[in-house]
Structures are given as structure tokens and as C-alpha cells.
Amino acid sequence: MLLELSDVSCRRGGRLLFEHHDLALAAGDAVHLTGPNGVGKSSLLRLAAGLLAPAAGSIRRADAALADDRLALDMEKPLGEALAFWARIDGISPDAAMEAMGLAPLADVPVRFLSTGQAQRARLARVIASGAPLWLLDEPLNALDKDGRDRLGRAIAAHREKGGAVLAASHVSLGEDWREARL
């Protein structure tokens, strides 16, 4: 099991977002987390990443990489160098991830000059380059054009084929081969 949430509850800002939630992902799984705004989808991803502690229940996970609304890249550095920072921590080269998301031509462009769609591709490339078996994606299709969506789909398929798993929160369909989990 790459992720197992057992009887998990989440409280943020003194408010109970959800309680008694169970979820499990094994190698090759892709789960589409759905639900209305404010129900706690992003918080569940942060719990799964280990960035929040559950109010109740337990979480077991493999190494995970999270792509959420935070870019987590040095805005002053060229994109290739900013991604290389994370790659050094994870021990993996970012080149293949940049190529996978169509970012190789932008390697020398400072992160602050990326368009919204390019920044989303960079956010996803950071996860791809992580080498983590569990990908946690918050609204992964936001700001992506058709080419970006296609590239992400291929990257996810390859990740799953190699035994990885993906948990993605999104308000739009991610495809037919995703299992749905509702909050």
C-alpha cells in the first residue's frame, strides 16, 4: 500500500472539515478526489503529504510529492536551476521531467517570467522529478492547455506503469481510468 488513511478526521481553523475518512492507494492506482469547494480536498492532500496532522485516525504513506497552489521554486533562478535544487535533494535529474512537461526550451528563463500555464507545468515537473512513488496533485489541470494536459496524462500513465500511484483533487474529469473518492 502506498497510502492508507484509516478513520481520518481533519480540523482546520477550529472547524471540522471531514471525519472518519478511509482511503487506500496501491501501486498503479489513480484516485480522483471530488467534492464541493471547502469540503477539505486540499487539506486531505496535505494530510497525505505529511504537512498536516490528522485530528483523529492514522495515515501510512510511501514517499510522496505534492503539487498544490504553492510553486515551491526560487522565483529568481532560471527554471532548470530551480528544479535542479529539488532534484539534488531527491537525487534525481530534472531533465527528463522538464522534457516530459515540454519545459526544456525554458530551462534558462527565470521562474518569475513563466506564464501561469508554464508555472503549472513546472509545478508538475517538480513532482515528476521527485522520484516519489506517491504523487499528490491538487487541481493538476488548472491553466494547462491541451498539450500540457496530454503530457501530464502520459507522465501519470508512465508513473502508474512503474508502480507509482496518484491521488488528485480536481473539479474536472481526469479520465475514465481513475477511481473516484468523494469527500
HUDA-V414746 format. One record per run of one state. SS is the DSSP state (helix for helix, strand for strand, loop for the rest). FROM is the first residue (numbers start at 1). LEN is the number of residues. If there is no record, write none. Layout:
BEGIN
SS,FROM,LEN
SS,FROM,LEN
END
This chain:
BEGIN
loop,1,2
strand,3,10
loop,13,2
strand,15,11
loop,26,4
strand,30,5
loop,35,6
helix,41,9
loop,50,6
strand,56,6
loop,62,2
strand,64,4
loop,68,10
strand,78,1
helix,79,12
loop,91,4
helix,95,6
loop,101,3
helix,104,3
loop,107,3
strand,110,1
helix,111,3
loop,114,2
helix,116,15
loop,131,3
strand,134,5
loop,139,7
helix,146,16
loop,162,3
strand,165,5
loop,170,9
strand,179,4
loop,183,1
END
